[in-house]
Amino acid sequence: MNYNDYLGYFGERNSEANAAQTPAYIFDAEALRSRAGFIRSMTNGKARLIYAIKANPFLVPYLADVVDAFEICSPGEERICERYGIPASMMVLSGVDKQDTDFERAFHYADKQAGLPVCTVESLSQLEMLNRTVRSEILLRVTSGNQFGLDPEDVVKIIRERDLYPNLDIIGLQLYTGTQKSRKKVIEREVRNIDALISRIKAECGFVVREFEYGPGLPVRYFLDSEPVDDAEVLGHVMQCIDEMAFKGTVSLEMGRFLAASCGSYVTRIVDIKHSRGVHYAIVDGGIHQLNYYGQMMAMKYPFMQMKNGAAEVLCGPDNSENAAESEKYEICGSLCTVSDVLIRQLPLANPKTGDILVFERTGAYSVTEGISLFLSRDLPRIYVKDGTHLMEIRKQIQTEDFNYGRTY
């Protein structure tokens, strides 16, 4: 996202009603669609693209015409897709906790349209529940050694005994093993093992797997001191591994973080400057309840960010040599009454003032939902979407005390 393109939308704190206010998230729809286009170009038409909406549900309507399906992991996410008008045929219903009532609603919605959602299967009991409840195409999720998915032996057994589940059409396998995976050998091993399992299923069960849905968990570079990530290289390696498979059916790539992270920024404002026992503090109107970077530990890493310092826009971080002579190191602390609310430690800033704006980049994935947003009953921040030159508020600031208030009767 081009920082200078939208900063002018933000007025002074509590200024005129039509000015954007902090704290807020901004998601750039054009940057998001461009990112999806880049991923598609790298697959060269050899893979479908599925968006995991847990990464950021607010992006769903802006991806509806550029992805093939949406990965849904809860009844609430399914209802969000309904409200956005996403066709049932574009839904992949996943999750370790599936209840029959969840599917009654989803398939009632599907009955009003052409096409049905696909369901994933995480366990034998889930398989039996689905067979009692719905008629559906299913993907069998293969475990990677945690609480998710089925052992390969159970996958083979289910396919061998597939006639016991007449309401379910097994179309393929699903595999998701983690996130921020940068080691090529890990992806090579995962794809090779799935390919071997598919071949075994054909040999032992006489069954042809038609689809392989793969969540490669590709990395996003969040911090200035982390290793650079060549997106084209890592995605190209995934496609090379897929090209080398004996399996030649449909491949779907499920992505959340890798697709969404770069389209978002978190904007917060300095509301107080203080100095105590030789330490400089800048207090902002946001905090750790609203900003969550994967891998950020004790606020010791420098994310990609910029600051509106009066009339000047400056890069922030340890390599800010342009303003080094004027800089002092500040603890950037949020608005929560806890010593844990530190966004960045020892950040060099040149003459920060109250009213200055800090922009934390690469927050398009997870930050908006993974923060401890109800802690201390602070308001939920506004959400804006920038589409072209237009900045639109799609969620207003929301008070949270009702969520933390238990009525007596």
Buried (B, 14 or more C-beta within 10 A) or exposed (E): BEBEBBBEBBBEBEEEEEEBBBBBBBBBBBBBBBBBEBBBEBBEEEBBBBBBBBBBBBBBBBBBEBBBBBBBBBBEBBBBBBEBEBBBEBBBBBBEEBEEEBBEEBBEBBEEEEEBBBBBBBBEEBBBBBBEBBEBBBBBBBBEEEEBBBEBEBBBBBBBEBEEBEEBBBBBBBBBBEBBBBEBEBBBEBBEBBBBBBBBBBEEBEBEBBBBBBBBBBBBBBBBEBEEBEBEEBBBBBBEBBEEBEBEBBBBBBBBBBBBBBBBBBBBBBBEBEEEEEEBBBBBBBBBBBBBBBEBEEBEBBBBBBBBBEEEBBBBBBEBEEBEEEBEEBBBBBBBEEEEBBBBBBBBBBEBEEEBBBBBBBBBBBBBBBBBBEBBEBBBBBBBBBBEEEBEBEBEEEEBEEEEEEEEE
